């Protein structure tokens, strides 16, 4: 994003606002992942530790989420490239 039209104080303020928004988005994403995997995997509350079955479930849940995020990011990058260069074939 080009902030050159703003003075340094405005640039600093906009940068800080963008960083805050990114942190909020990350925390929302992380909280959603934790909730999704916890609700799917934590079944036995008689122990403080995860059972081996629960541990494997959490690992699989997080792994699938990360792979999904990577794939979505790659597709978004491809789509963005197509939008920026319409009519070009890969």
C-alpha positions in Angstrom: 0.0 0.0 0.0 1.4 3.4 -0.9 1.4 5.9 2.0 3.6 8.4 0.3 0.8 10.9 0.1 0.6 11.1 3.9 3.0 12.8 6.3 5.1 10.7 8.6 2.7 10.9 11.6 -0.2 9.8 9.4 1.9 7.0 7.9 2.9 5.8 11.4 -0.8 5.9 12.4 -1.9 4.0 9.3 0.8 1.4 9.7 -0.1 0.8 13.4 -3.8 0.5 12.4 -2.9 -2.1 9.8 -0.8 -4.0 12.2 -3.6 -4.0 14.8 -6.1 -5.3 12.2 -3.7 -8.0 11.1 -3.2 -9.1 14.7 -6.9 -9.2 15.3 -7.4 -11.2 12.1 -4.7 -13.6 13.2 -6.2 -14.0 16.7 -9.6 -14.7 15.2 -8.2 -17.3 12.9 -6.2 -18.9 15.7 -9.1 -18.9 18.1 -11.3 -20.5 15.5 -8.7 -23.2 14.9 -8.4 -23.9 18.6 -12.1 -24.0 19.1 -12.7 -26.3 16.1 -10.0 -28.8 17.0 -10.9 -28.8 20.7 -14.6 -29.4 20.0 -13.7 -32.2 17.6 -11.0 -33.9 19.6 -11.3 -33.3 23.3 -13.7 -36.0 24.6 -12.3 -37.2 27.9 -12.2 -34.7 30.7 -11.1 -37.1 33.5 -7.4 -36.3 32.9 -5.5 -33.0 32.5 -3.4 -34.5 29.6 -4.6 -35.4 26.2 -5.0 -39.1 25.5 -3.0 -40.5 22.6 -6.2 -40.6 20.5 -7.0 -36.9 21.3 -3.4 -35.9 20.6 -3.5 -37.6 17.2 -6.8 -36.0 16.5 -5.5 -32.5 17.3 -2.4 -33.0 15.2 -4.5 -34.2 12.3 -6.9 -31.2 12.7 -4.1 -28.7 12.8 -2.3 -30.3 9.9 -5.5 -30.3 7.7 -6.1 -26.7 8.6 -2.6 -25.6 7.7 -2.7 -27.5 4.4 -6.1 -26.0 3.6 -4.8 -22.5 4.4 -1.7 -23.1 2.2 -3.9 -24.3 -0.7 -6.3 -21.3 -0.4 -3.3 -18.9 -0.2 -1.8 -20.5 -3.4 -5.1 -20.3 -5.2 -5.6 -16.7 -4.1 -2.1 -15.8 -5.4 -3.0 -17.5 -8.8 -6.3 -15.6 -9.0 -4.6 -12.3 -8.0 -2.0 -12.9 -10.8 -4.7 -13.5 -13.3 -6.6 -10.4 -12.2 -3.5 -8.3 -12.5 -2.5 -9.7 -16.0 -5.8 -10.6 -17.8 -5.5 -12.5 -21.0 -2.1 -14.0 -20.3 -1.8 -17.8 -20.3 0.5 -19.5 -17.7 
